[in-house]
Amino acid sequence: QVQLAESGGGSVQAGGSLSLSCAASGYTRRAGCVGWFRQGPRKEREGVAHLNTGPGGGSTAYADSVKGRFTVSGDNAKFTFLQMNNLEPEDSGIYYCALRDPWCLGGLRDDFTYWGQGTQVNVSS
């Protein structure tokens, strides 16, 4: 059974940066996509970024709200990263990483198989 663990959350002032990590244990060879999601207060969970990790992978997708500020990276599904720059208060929330197979879906859809417990990000104005 695959287990995921996020780390790197914390508190930062607007304009600052944070780097989140996602470590996966167990059988991950089938995973073709790593997704990052977040849920803020009184908000629905939304997709932030996807990273293709399967054959021919490496492509990424980002929500319009984070384009140019966030970068997702990783050579495989076992270790992935989300670099967040120029953070805004609206970015606050719990951030989750997730795995699915065999590939990423369009529109940052959230039908993933495995989910981490999340890490808290707080951005103050």
C-alpha positions in Angstrom: 0.0 0.0 0.0 1.4 3.4 -1.0 1.8 6.0 1.7 2.5 9.7 1.1 3.9 12.3 3.5 4.1 16.0 2.8 6.5 18.3 4.6 7.7 21.9 4.4 4.6 23.8 5.4 4.7 26.7 7.7 4.0 30.4 8.1 5.4 33.1 5.8 4.6 36.7 5.0 3.2 37.7 1.7 5.9 37.8 -1.0 7.8 35.0 0.7 8.6 31.5 -0.4 8.1 27.9 0.8 9.2 24.6 -0.6 7.0 21.5 -0.1 8.1 17.9 -0.4 6.2 14.8 -1.0 7.7 11.4 -0.1 6.1 8.2 -1.2 6.7 4.7 0.1 5.5 1.4 -1.1 4.9 0.3 -4.7 4.8 3.4 -6.9 5.9 2.1 -10.3 2.3 2.3 -11.6 2.0 6.0 -10.7 2.0 8.2 -13.8 1.0 11.4 -12.1 1.7 13.3 -9.0 -0.8 16.0 -8.0 -0.7 18.8 -5.6 -4.0 20.1 -4.1 -5.0 22.6 -1.5 -8.0 23.6 0.6 -8.3 26.9 2.3 -10.9 28.0 4.9 -14.4 28.0 3.5 -13.1 26.8 0.1 -13.4 23.6 -1.8 -10.3 21.5 -2.5 -8.7 22.7 -5.7 -5.9 21.4 -8.0 -2.7 23.3 -7.8 -0.3 21.4 -10.1 0.2 18.1 -11.8 3.5 16.4 -12.8 3.6 13.5 -15.3 6.0 10.8 -14.0 5.2 7.9 -16.4 6.8 7.1 -19.8 7.4 10.3 -21.7 6.6 12.2 -18.6 7.9 15.4 -17.2 5.2 17.7 -18.4 3.4 19.9 -15.9 0.1 21.7 -15.5 -0.7 24.5 -13.2 -3.8 26.3 -12.0 -4.1 29.8 -13.4 -3.9 31.3 -9.9 -0.4 30.0 -9.4 1.2 30.1 -12.8 4.5 31.9 -12.8 4.8 31.5 -9.0 4.7 27.8 -8.3 6.9 25.1 -9.8 6.4 21.3 -9.4 9.4 19.0 -10.0 10.6 15.5 -9.5 12.3 12.7 -11.4 9.8 10.0 -10.2 6.8 9.5 -8.0 8.8 8.7 -4.9 10.1 12.3 -4.3 8.4 15.4 -5.7 8.5 19.0 -4.8 6.4 22.1 -5.0 8.3 25.4 -4.9 6.1 28.3 -4.0 7.3 31.9 -4.6 5.6 35.2 -4.2 3.1 33.8 -1.8 -0.2 35.6 -1.3 -2.7 35.3 1.6 -5.1 33.5 -0.8 -2.6 30.7 -1.0 -3.1 29.7 2.6 -4.6 26.3 3.3 -3.7 22.7 3.7 -1.7 21.3 0.8 -1.9 17.7 -0.2 0.1 15.5 -2.6 -1.5 12.5 -4.3 -0.7 9.8 -6.8 -2.7 8.2 -9.6 -2.1 5.9 -12.5 -1.6 5.6 -15.4 -1.4 9.2 -16.3 -2.5 12.7 -15.4 -6.0 13.9 -16.5 -6.8 17.3 -17.9 -8.3 20.1 -15.9 -6.3 19.3 -12.7 -9.0 16.7 -11.8 -8.8 15.2 -8.3 -9.6 11.5 -8.9 -6.4 10.2 -7.4 -5.8 6.9 -5.7 -3.5 7.8 -2.8 -3.4 10.9 -0.7 -1.2 12.3 2.0 -2.3 13.8 5.3 -1.5 17.4 4.2 0.7 20.2 5.4 -0.4 23.6 6.6 0.6 26.7 4.8 -0.2 30.1 6.3 0.5 33.3 4.4 0.0 36.6 6.3 -0.6 40.0 4.7 
